[in-house]
Amino acid sequence: MTSSLIIAGIPVDDEVNRAHAAAHGAADIPWPAPYKDSVLMDCYLCGGRVHVGPELQKARTIAVNAGDDPPVLCLLCTAIITAGDDPVIVKLTDKKTGE
């Protein structure tokens, strides 16, 4: 990964992602509902499917058009790779998950 920007999407609630969560001790953590009009992408690290909402899609498109290629990660992989760091989290919308 060379981009300093990470697109963190909501994991799809399926067997593969649940197994990945269980392997990291996060089997019982509830996942939020995906945003309306989300698209499915793959997590750059674990390969699990993730929902990427419309605002993140726009942000990623802007970054790609500017010459960056930010990876899409599931929330679990994002938490794992940023553990111990002090990441800057940018809130792109006031919508609640599922909206």
C-alpha positions, 0 to 999 in steps of 0.5 A: 500500500502506498496511499496514505488514504484508506477507504474502510468499508462495512464487511458483508455479513457472510461466512468468509468475513465471519471466519476472518473476524473469529480468527481475530477474536471479533466474532461477536462484534456486530457490524453496521448495516451498509449504506443505501446504494453501496457497491461491493468491493474486495478488501485489499488485505483479507479479500473479504467482500465489503460494502462501500457507500456512495460518499466513499465511492465519490472520495475514492474516485476523486483520489484516483483521478488525482493520481492516488490509489487508496486501498479498500479495506474491511473495518476489521483489517482497518482496525488491525493495521491502525492499531497503536497508530493515531489515524485521522478519520474523516467523516463524509456524511451525517447519514446513519448506516442503512440510510 
